[in-house]
Amino acid sequence: MNLQRLYETIRHLKWQQVFYRFYYPLKRIFFRTNAISAAASAAASDFPEIKMPFIAVTGLFQPADNSFHFLNISHSFCETIDWDFNGNSRLWCYNLNYFEWLLDENISIQDRGATILDFLKTPAPQRQTAIEPYPVSLRSIHWILFSGKHGFKENSLLQELHQDIQRIAAFPEHHILANHLLENAFALFCGAHFFNEKKWFLKSKTLLSEQLKEQMLPDGGHFELSPMYHALLLYRLLICIGVSKDSKRFQDEALDTFLREKAAIMLGWLKAFSFANNRFALMNDAAENIAPDNIAIFRLAEFLNICSRETELKECGYRKIKGANWEMLLDIGNIQPDYQPGHAHADTFSFCLNIDNEPFIVDTGISSYANDQIRQVERSTAAHNTISAGEKNSSDVWSAFRTGRRAIVQILEESKNRLRAVHDGYKYLNFFHERNISWNEYKIEIKDEITKINKEKIYTLLHFHPSVVLNKVADNIYMANNTHIKLYGVKSINIEEYQFNNSFNERKLAKKLVGIADNSTTIVIELN
């Protein structure tokens, strides 16, 4: 065991993460759920119709053969659904237990209801994944939305759902924190309204107030710096606002105003971060077809009378710069939050470039959350558009969701057409990396300076979208899509293949430029 790595990983933890990791196993020994009260059952039965529209991902479930399609992998259970199925991945089984397909109005109400009842008839020992706090939270929200929209309120469902909310109230994920704890709070809030349980409402109000203040940065971005999780949390926040609006229980004007203000600035951040084509760069842990698309989110916000609040990318550490026909998204920030960097990558100073509303230079994306070599590669510095010291990382990302030593960024200059910053992620190799970016309408210049006093090979890396055809024009000049890429101070430049990950389990071959960098290198991108 690498004790230094372990120390750098755990020294940032909050006391709650340590305490609850030991306390909850003991608490579970004595914890028992209670039967639903007559008052809670009556409140659920009387819950008014949910009027807000669903954002549904179609094709997740085919009732005819009990087949499910998650993370680009399909599986048919035929007659009996195995709710603890481990034939694909743990994340796939999580998705199975989210019940997101309940929002697919292309599936009959009868088929959706029958599958819920099938789940409820399955003995508890055969659905252990179903009682984990994160799947419980998402499933509870989807059950409430389906029941509230279509009046499906079987006694067995109400009993199970009430017990699920009891579990969330008893075991919010303080040992993990971050987006998990917010998802718990959203589910508890919806459950409180559905069952008219005041104690749950008060607890959810406290959690939402605390966590939205802590997790949403002043510029509106979610502090884990994943646009995918930002969009997911924003969507769930909008659901809570919609449920509260339709339920008319626990009328709390101050809380409603607070939630709407948070939603407004989160909408603003999503708009500021995204490219003009309404798609976002896959920075950190982000993949397509997981969160609702931007258009659907903004449409739901409009239905709820929430307008986006204009904001500028700042505290999140991202910057967007633009020219005549191009947009670039840059990462010049630190890994956040210190105590939960599970979705962070070693991508300091990386960037993504869109030209004519199409991806050109891209983040390589993610395809897996498994603790394996693929996950290590996808989080590595070498998988990003920056400077890499051999196969060593600027921040020590390890295991599936761990980060030890972290690069610290200092912004040296930030003006209208120039950004200059330095990071110490390679201080352990005795050098610093300074990146200087300048631009005009048709030209981007990226200059890298390294104070190198060891023999480590330094590589400069550019990853191109699979649709980009890359051609060599001269020793240091390449052309793609009418755009010239010139590299100075870089030798042994090669066009190599890499795996581009558009989404989970969806890999495509694409091209990258890899060159050995001198102490001072310059990349010039000239656009027509």
N, C-alpha and C positions, 0 to 999 in steps of 0.2 A: 504493500500500500504506500502511495506517495503522500507522506504526512504533510508536506508543504502545500500540495494541491488541496488536501482535505481542509487544512487550516484556512487557506484563502477562500474556500467555498463556504465554510460554516461561520466564519467570523462576521459575516454581514447579516446573519439571520436575526430576526426579531425574537424576543423571548417567547412570544405566543407560539411560534413555529416549533420550538423545542418543547415547551410545556404541554401543548395539546397533543403532540405526538406520543407522549407517555400517558397523559390523562385520559384521552378518549378510549383506548383499549380497556382501561379499568372501568370506565363509566359504562361501556357496552355490556359488561358482564351483568350489571344490575338493571340496565335500561329495559323497559317494557313499554310498548305502545298501548294506548287505551282505545277502547271501542268508541266509535263516533257517537256523539251525543245526539239526542233527538233534535235539539236546537240547531246544531251544525248541519244535520241531515236536511232539516226543513229549510235552512238558509240556502244550501246548495240547490235544493229542488226549486226554490223560488228565485234563484239567480237569474237576472234578466238576460235577454239575448245579447250576445256580443255582436256589435254592428261593424266594427272595424274590419277591413278586408284582410284575408290571409295573404302572406307571402309564401307561396308553396313551391317546393322543388318537386317537379313531377317525375315519375318513373322510378321512385325509390322502392315501391312495393307493388307486386302483382299477385292479387289474392288467389287467382286460379291455381297456382302451384306453390303458393307461399314462398315466392322468390323475392329477394331483397337486393338492392343495388346501392352499395355505399362505397365511397372512396375509389370508384372506378372498378370495383370487384363485385360480381354477382354471385349469388348462391341461392339454390332452390332447396327448401326443406320438405317439399312434397306435402306429406300429411301432418307431420308434427314439427313445430318450430322449437329449436333448441335455443332458448334465450341466453344460455351461457356458451354458445358456440365459439370455439377457439380455433377453428380451421383456417381463419385468415389472419387477423391480428386483434390485439386487445382493443385498439381504436375502432375497428370494424364492429366488434361486439358492443362497444359503447354506443355506436350509432344505431345499432339494432334496438337498443333499449331507450333511445331518445324519443321514439315514436313521432318523429318529425313528419312522417308520411301521413299522419292523421289530418294534416292541413291540405292534402291533395284532394281537391274537389272533383277530380276525375274518377276517384274511387268511390263507390257507393257508400252511403252511410251505414247500410247493413253490413257490408264487408268490413268496414273499419271497426264497427262496434263488435262484430263477431271475433275479430282478432284481439281486441282488448279483453274480451271474455275468455279467450283461449289463454292469454297471458295470465289472467287471474286464476284460472283453473290449474295452472302449472304449479306443482308443489314448490314451496319456498326454497328448499335445498337445491332445486334445479334452476334457480334464477338468482344466483348470488350477485352477479353483476348489477342486477336491477336495484339493489339496495345501497350501492355506493353513492355518496352524496352528489357527485356531479351528474351522473345519469338520472338520479332521482329528481334533481332540480329541473333538468330540461324536459323529462317526461311529464312531470307535474304541470308545467306550463302548457305543454301541448295537449294534455288531457283536459285541462281547464278550458282552453280555447275551443277544442272540439265539442266538449260537453255544453259550453256556453253558447256556441253557435247553433248546434243541432239538437239540443235538449236531451242528449244521451246521458241519462243519470241513473243507471242501474245501481241498486243498493250495494252490490259487491264492488263496483267502481268507486262509489263514494267512500266506502269503508277503507279500501286500499289507498285511495288518494289522501284521505285524512291522516292515515297512519304515515304515509310518505312525508307529508308536511310536518308531522310530529318529529320524524327523524331529522329533517332539515333543521327544525328549530332547536333540536337537542344537540346536533353535531355539525354546525356550520364549519366550513373548512378553514379554521384558524391556523391549522398546521401547515396549510399551503398558502393561504391568502390570495391576493391578486385577483385575476378574473374568476377563479373558482368561488371565492367568497361573494363576489358580486352576483354570480349566477344563483347562489344559494339565497341571497337577499331578494332577487327578482322573483324566484319561485315562492318564497315565504310571503312576499307582498301579494302575489296573485292568489295564493291559497287563503290568506287572511280575508280577502274580498269575497272569494268564492264561498267560504264557510262562515263568513261574518264572525271571525275569531279576533277579538280586540287585542289579546295578548300577542298574537302573531303579527298583527298590524304594527303594534308599538315596537316590537323587536325588529321587524323589517324596516321600519322608519329609521330607527337608530343605525342599523347596518348600512342602509342606502345613504343616509346623510354622511356618515363617517367615510364610507368607502368611495363614494363618488367624489367627495372633496379630496381624498388622498390619491385616488387612481387617475383622475382626470387632470392633466397638466393645465397650467394657465392658458396655453394656446388651444386647448380643447382635445388634444391627443391623449389616448390611453397610454399609461406609463410603461406598459410592456413593449410598446413601439412596434407592434404588429398591426398592419392595417386590416388584416383579416379578423383578428380578435376585436379591434376597435369597432368594425362594422357589426360583428355579432352582438357585442354589448350594447351598441346603439340601438340595434333592432329590438333587443329584449327590453331596453328602457322604454322604447316606444310602445311595446306591448303592454307594459305596466301602466303607462299613461292611458292607453286605450281601455284596459280592463277597469281602471279606476273611474274613468269617464262613464262607462256603461253601467258599472255596478252601483254608483252613487252611494256607496257605503263609506264610512269613515271620511267624510268630507273634511279635508285638511288643506285649506287654501295655500298656506305657506309651503307645505310639502309639494303640492302640485306645481306651484310656481318654480320651486327649486328644481324639480325634475324636468320641467319644460326648459328652463334656462340651461341645464346641463345638456339636454338633447340638442338645443339650438347651437351651442358652441361645438358639440361633437359633430353635428352636421357640417358646420363650417370647416372644421379640421379635415373631415373626409373629402370635402370639396377642394380644399387647398392642397391636400396631399395627392389627390388623384390627377391623372392626366386629362387633357381635354376630351379624350374619347370615353370618359367616365369609368376608366379602369385604373387600378392602382398598381404600383411597382410592388413586386413580391419581396419586400424587405423583411428580414428576420423570418420567423415562422409564419409564412403566408402562402396560401394556395388558392387557386380559383375553384369555384363551384362548392365552396363551403359556406361562406356568408352570403346573404342576399346581395344582388348587384345594387350598385349605387342608385340606379333609376327607381327600382322598387322601394328602396329605403326612403328616398326623397318623396315618392308618391304617398307612402304611408304617413310620413311627417306632414305632408300637405293635408291629408284627410283629417289629421288631428290638429290642424291649424297651428303647426309649429314651423316657423321659418328659420332657415340657417342663419347663424350669426357670423358675419365675416371675421376671419381671423388670419393671422400670419404665422407660418411655421417658425417656431423659435425654441421653446423649452424642450420640445421633442427631439431636438438635435438634427432634424431633417431640414433641408433647404430645397426650394424649387427655383430654377433659373430658366429663362426662356429666350429664344431668338425668333427669327422670322418664321421658321417652320419647324422648330424643334423645342423640346422641353426636357430638362434634366432634373432628376431627383437625386440629391446628395445626402450622404450620411456623415455628418461631422459632429456627432454627439457621443456621449458616453452610454454604456450599457445601463439600462434601467429596468426595474428598480433594483437597488443593491441586494435586497433580501430575497428577490424572486426573479432571477434572470434565466429561467428555464426555457424561454422562447427566443433567447438572444443568439446571434451568430457572431463570429469573429470577423466582422465586416467593416471595421472602421475605415472611413474614407472611400467606401465603395459608392457606386452611382449607377443609375439606370437612365437610358436616353431613348426618347421617342422622337422619330422624325416623320413628319406628315401624318401624325396621329397613329403611327404604327410603331411597335417595339423594335428597337435596333440593337442597342447594348442593354443586356438584361441581367437581373439577378437570376442565379441558376435555379432558385426555388427549392421546394421540399417535396419529397415523395413518401416519406415514412417518419413515424415517431418511434420505431423500434430501436432498441439499444444495440445497434449493429454498425458495421463499417460504413454503410450507406449514409446513415444518420451523421456519423462523424465527418464524412466528406462534405455533406451538404451544409454543415454548420461551419466548416473550416474557412480560413482566410483565402486559401487557394481557390475556393469556389466563388470568389467575389472579384469585383473589378477594382483592384487595389494593388499594393505592393505586398509580396509574400516572401518571407525568409525561408526558402526551401519548403518543407512541409510543416513548418512550425507556425503556430497561430499567434496573431496579435493579442487575442484574449484566449484564455485557456478553457475552451469549451470541451466538455468531456461527458461521458455517459450520454444518456438521451436528453437530459434536461439539467445538466450541471454546468456551472461556470466557476472557475477558480480565479486566478489572476486576471484582472481586467485592464484594458487600455484606457488611459485617461487622456482626454482631448483638451487642448488649449487653443481657442480661436485667437489668431494673431491679427487678422484684418478681415473686415466684412464691409464692403462698399457696393456701389451700384453694379459694377462689372468685375468684381474681384472677391475671391474668398481665399483666405490663407489660414491654415491650421496645422498643428503638430500633435502627434500622439506618442506616448511612451510605451506602447504595447510590446516593443522589442528591446526595452531597456535591459531585460535579462540577457540579451545577446549583445549588449553594449552599443546600441544605436537607436536613434529616434527617426521617425518618419514625418517629414513635412510635406504637405501637398498644397500647391498654389494653383488655383483655377481662375482663369480670366476668360472673358467671352465678349462677343459682339453679335450682331444679327446672324452672321453666317459662319462664325468660326469659334471653336472652343479650344483652349490651350490648357493642358494639365501638366504641371511641372512638379516632379517629385525630387526631394532632396533627402539623402540619408547620410548620417554621420557614421559610416561603417568602419569599424576597426577590427573586424574579425574576418574569417574566411568563409562565412556563410554565403551561399549563393542567393542573390536577390532576384526575384522574378517580377516582371510587370505583366498584368493579366487583363484581357478584355474578352468578355463572353458575349457572343452575338446570338440573336434570336434565330430559331431554326429556319425561318423564312428568308434570312439574309444570306445572299450569295457573296462570298468573300474571295477576292482575286488579288494576287500579288502583281504590283505594277513595277516596283524596283526593290532593291534590297531592304529598304526601310519604309516603303510606301505601299499601301493596300487600298483597294477600292471596293465599295459595296453600295449598291442602290444609289449610284451617283454621288456618293460621299467618299472623300479621300481621308484616310487615316495615316498619318505620318508619325514615325517613332524615331526620336533622336536620343543618343546615349544608351541605346538598347542593342544588344548583339544577339546572334544566334536566334533570330526570330523565327518561330514556326507556327503554321496553322495546324491546330490539333482538334480532335473531336472531344466533345464532352456530353454528358447527359443533362439535357434541360428538363426541368420538372415543372410542368404547367400546373399539376395538381397531384394529389396522392396517387401513387401507383401508376402514374402516367408520365413516362419518360420518352423523350425524343432526342435523337442525335442532332447536335448543332456544332458550330465551329467556334473556336476561341483562338486568340493570338497570345502566344507565350514567348517572352523574351527575357534574356538575362540582362539585368539593369546595372548600369554604372551608378556611381554615387549621385549623379545628377541626370535625370531623364526627363524628356518632354514628349507628350502625346498631343498632336495637333489634329483636330477633326474639322475638316473644311466641308461645308454643306453648300450645295448648289441651290 
